[in-house]
Amino acid sequence: MQATKLQRWKEYVRQEAARVWIGPPSDAPAFRLTLVYLCNTYPVDIDNIIKPIQDSLETIVYPADGLVTDVDSHRRLFTDSFNLATLPPLLIQGIVLQAECVYVKVQAGSVNPISLYL
């Protein structure tokens, strides 16, 4: 992404986070992000969206992005099958509107043992 386009996108993510996040940044010792990128046939590389989102949530959701210890990142096409009964409302909204978007879930807590992921 070009620098100005990237900055505009980060600012947009920041504004959306400020709109939906209630209260001050969490004081938890660690955070886990789950990202679901919904898109059409020519998607952005999934790894290119992680760091800008982490940066944009800093000082709104958590005090510093260095506290993010785990990230799960997923890309799904609108042509995929979805069971809407099991999904959160914001993710359903993105699927129904068929508008390219990223659903972000932030979990605060302590760092899990590595054995949970293997």
C-alpha positions as a printed Julia matrix, in Angstrom:
118×3 Matrix{Float64}:
   0.0     0.0    0.0
   1.17    3.5   -0.7
   2.01    5.49   2.43
  -0.92    7.9    2.16
  -3.41    5.15   1.34
  -2.1     3.1    4.26
  -2.38    6.07   6.63
  -5.96    6.77   5.49
  -6.89    3.13   6.03
  -5.27    3.04   9.48
  -7.17    6.19  10.43
 -10.43    4.61   9.23
  -9.75    1.49  11.34
  -8.93    3.72  14.3
 -12.19    5.67  13.92
 -14.22    2.47  13.69
 -12.51    1.07  16.79
 -13.2     4.3   18.7
 -16.84    4.11  17.61
 -17.44    0.6   18.95
 -14.97    0.32  21.86
 -16.54    1.29  25.18
 -14.34    2.73  27.93
 -10.62    3.26  28.27
  -7.99    0.88  26.9
  -7.89   -2.42  28.76
  -5.11   -2.86  31.3
  -4.8    -6.59  30.66
  -1.26   -8.0   30.47
  -1.77   -9.56  27.03
  -4.14   -9.54  24.05
  -5.17  -11.91  21.28
  -6.53  -10.66  17.95
  -8.74  -12.66  15.62
  -9.14  -11.16  12.15
 -11.56  -12.3    9.45
 -11.02  -10.58   6.12
 -14.1   -10.86   3.87
 -13.45  -10.15   0.21
 -14.19  -10.81  -3.44
 -12.0   -12.59  -5.96
  -8.85  -10.41  -5.83
  -7.97  -10.18  -2.14
  -5.14   -8.4   -0.41
  -2.51  -10.67   1.15
  -3.8   -11.54   4.62
  -0.44  -10.9    6.27
  -0.43   -7.3    5.01
  -3.47   -6.32   7.08
  -2.34   -7.53  10.5
   0.19   -4.88  11.55
  -1.82   -1.83  10.39
  -4.82   -3.08  12.38
  -2.66   -3.73  15.45
  -1.23   -0.2   15.18
  -4.68    1.36  14.74
  -6.09   -0.22  17.9
  -3.25    1.11  20.05
  -4.39    3.53  22.81
  -8.05    2.78  22.04
  -8.31   -0.93  22.84
  -4.94   -1.62  24.46
  -2.17    0.67  25.71
   0.55   -0.64  23.36
   0.54   -3.04  20.41
   3.52   -4.82  21.95
   1.0    -6.39  24.36
  -0.54   -8.37  21.49
   0.87  -11.86  21.93
  -1.32  -13.87  19.55
  -2.99  -13.2   16.19
  -5.3   -15.49  14.22
  -5.91  -14.24  10.71
  -8.38  -15.64   8.18
  -9.41  -14.68   4.64
 -12.79  -15.76   3.3
 -14.39  -15.06  -0.07
 -18.03  -14.02  -0.3
 -18.57  -17.08  -2.49
 -17.73  -19.36   0.49
 -20.52  -20.98   2.51
 -21.32  -19.42   5.89
 -23.52  -20.63   8.73
 -24.94  -17.28   9.81
 -26.52  -18.79  12.93
 -23.07  -19.23  14.49
 -21.5   -15.86  13.61
 -21.38  -12.54  15.49
 -23.71   -9.78  14.2
 -20.93   -7.55  12.8
 -19.52  -10.43  10.76
 -23.0   -11.3    9.47
 -23.46   -7.67   8.44
 -20.29   -7.79   6.34
 -21.37  -11.03   4.68
 -24.9    -9.79   3.92
 -23.67   -6.45   2.53
 -20.99   -8.22   0.44
 -18.71   -5.28   1.19
 -15.0    -5.97   1.61
 -14.25   -5.66   5.32
 -12.26   -7.0    8.25
 -13.93   -8.32  11.38
 -11.7    -7.85  14.43
 -12.14   -9.64  17.74
  -9.91   -8.65  20.67
  -9.54  -10.91  23.67
  -7.78   -9.64  26.77
  -6.12  -11.92  29.28
  -2.93  -13.67  30.12
  -0.57  -15.42  27.72
  -1.6   -19.03  27.06
   0.97  -21.83  27.13
   2.36  -22.58  23.67
   1.19  -26.2   23.98
  -2.42  -25.02  23.47
  -1.58  -24.07  19.89
   0.28  -27.2   18.85
